[in-house]
């Protein structure tokens, strides 16, 4: 199987942006406006947040709903397809809790001393 056919590669293409897991995490709780997401993820620039939201929308993971009002209101929410990603993100979260960076660093140091990867 080549890399393009690999299911892991496809999954990472969908959720593998720097801010995508955070976006999905927050949208799992409730629909949000882009400004709310910006406040929840202050490290992400507006441009990057917009780009990642568009990619998630393109991949049918999130829905963008535009309310016809003045001023315009746009709200993002998970699609049913996006909800299927939650077990993956939950597993990543559980793994991260069990393997904090300090612990992972100690494992890498031990492997380096032993000459392994």
C-alpha positions as CSV (number, residue, x, y, z in Angstrom):
1,X,0.0,0.0,0.0
2,X,1.4,3.4,-0.9
3,X,1.2,6.4,1.4
4,X,-1.7,8.0,-0.5
5,X,-3.8,4.8,0.1
6,X,-2.9,4.6,3.8
7,X,-5.9,5.2,6.1
8,X,-3.6,6.8,8.7
9,X,-2.4,9.3,6.1
10,X,-6.0,10.2,5.2
11,X,-7.0,10.6,8.8
12,X,-4.0,12.9,9.5
13,X,-4.9,14.9,6.4
14,X,-8.3,15.6,7.9
15,X,-7.4,16.2,11.6
16,X,-3.6,16.9,11.3
17,X,-3.6,20.7,11.3
18,X,-2.0,22.5,14.2
19,X,-5.3,23.8,15.5
20,X,-7.8,21.3,14.1
21,X,-7.8,19.0,17.2
22,X,-8.6,22.0,19.4
23,X,-11.3,23.3,17.1
24,X,-12.9,19.8,17.0
25,X,-12.6,19.5,20.8
26,X,-14.4,22.8,21.4
27,X,-17.1,22.2,18.7
28,X,-17.8,18.8,20.3
29,X,-19.3,20.6,23.2
30,X,-21.5,23.0,21.3
31,X,-21.7,25.2,18.1
32,X,-19.4,28.2,18.2
33,X,-18.8,31.4,16.3
34,X,-15.3,32.0,14.9
35,X,-14.7,34.8,17.4
36,X,-15.5,32.4,20.3
37,X,-13.1,29.9,18.8
38,X,-10.5,32.7,18.6
39,X,-10.9,33.4,22.3
40,X,-10.7,29.7,23.2
41,X,-7.5,29.3,21.0
42,X,-5.7,32.6,21.4
43,X,-2.4,31.3,20.1
44,X,-4.0,30.7,16.6
45,X,-4.0,33.7,14.3
46,X,-7.3,34.7,12.7
47,X,-6.0,33.7,9.3
48,X,-4.8,30.3,10.5
49,X,-8.1,29.6,12.3
50,X,-10.1,30.6,9.2
51,X,-7.9,28.3,7.0
52,X,-8.3,25.3,9.3
53,X,-12.1,25.9,9.6
54,X,-12.3,26.0,5.8
55,X,-10.4,22.7,5.5
56,X,-12.6,21.0,8.1
57,X,-15.6,22.3,6.3
58,X,-14.2,21.1,2.9
59,X,-13.8,17.6,4.5
60,X,-17.4,17.6,5.7
61,X,-16.2,17.4,9.4
62,X,-17.8,20.7,10.4
63,X,-20.8,22.7,9.2
64,X,-20.8,26.5,8.6
65,X,-24.2,28.0,9.2
66,X,-24.7,31.6,8.1
67,X,-27.6,33.5,9.7
68,X,-29.2,36.1,7.5
69,X,-29.1,39.1,9.9
70,X,-27.3,42.3,10.4
71,X,-24.5,42.0,11.4
72,X,-24.0,38.6,9.8
73,X,-23.7,35.7,12.2
74,X,-21.7,32.6,11.3
75,X,-21.7,29.5,13.5
76,X,-19.7,26.3,13.2
77,X,-20.7,22.9,14.5
78,X,-19.7,19.3,14.0
79,X,-21.4,17.2,11.3
80,X,-22.4,13.6,12.0
81,X,-19.3,12.7,10.0
82,X,-17.2,14.9,12.3
83,X,-18.7,13.3,15.4
84,X,-17.2,10.0,14.3
85,X,-13.7,11.6,14.9
86,X,-14.4,12.1,18.6
87,X,-13.3,8.6,19.7
88,X,-10.0,9.2,18.0
89,X,-9.5,12.5,19.7
90,X,-10.6,11.1,23.1
91,X,-8.0,8.3,22.7
92,X,-5.4,10.9,21.9
93,X,-6.4,12.9,25.0
94,X,-6.2,9.7,27.2
95,X,-2.8,8.8,25.8
96,X,-1.5,12.4,26.4
97,X,-2.7,12.2,30.0
98,X,-0.9,8.9,30.5
99,X,2.2,10.0,28.8
100,X,3.0,13.7,29.7
101,X,6.0,15.3,27.9
102,X,8.3,14.8,30.9
103,X,7.6,11.1,30.9
104,X,8.0,10.9,27.1
105,X,11.4,12.7,27.4
106,X,12.6,10.2,30.0
107,X,11.7,7.3,27.7
108,X,13.6,8.9,24.8
109,X,16.6,9.5,27.0
110,X,16.5,5.9,28.1
111,X,16.3,4.6,24.5
112,X,19.1,6.9,23.5
113,X,21.3,5.5,26.2
114,X,20.4,1.9,25.1
115,X,21.1,2.8,21.5
116,X,17.6,2.1,20.3
117,X,14.9,4.2,18.7
